[in-house]
Amino acid sequence: MKAEVGKISGVTAVDVDLVTGKVTVTANEPVGEALVRDAVEEAGYELTSA
């Protein structure tokens, strides 16, 4: 999932907490929720909230 989300323009870091399922995205510009959702789903996961 890190690789897919990390491909989004402006994303500088992706942190995944496997215990909680929380993903933290750091970016140097605004990143749309739809882009993150698409990347997460491409990786085979589901985004439940943003």
N, C-alpha and C positions, 0 to 999 in steps of 0.2 A: 504494500500500500504506500509506503514511503516513496518509492520510485514514481508511482503514478501521480501522487499529489505533488511531489517535488518538481514535476515537469511543468506545472502551471506557472505562467509568466508572473514574476514578482515574488514567488515563494522562495524564501531563503533557508527555511528549516522546517522539518516535520518531526514531531515527537509522538510516539505511540506508546501508551501505557497498556500493556497486554492484560493486566489484572482488572482494570476498570473499563477497558475498551475505549478510553478517551484518546482522541487525536488532537494535538495542538499544532496549528499551522502558524508560522511566523512569516510575514511578508513585508516587503518594502513599499508596497502599494496595495490598495484595496483589492481583495480577491472575492469574486462572486460566489455565493453559496452553491449555485448550480454547477459551477466548474469543479468545486470540491466534491460535491455529491457525485458527479459523473466520474471523477477520478477514483473515488472510493468504490463505487459500483463496478468500475472497470477492473478493480483489484479483487472483486468477488465479495465485497462486504456491503453493509447497508448503513447509511448515515441516518441516525434516528432523530437528531436535533442539531441545530447549528448555533 
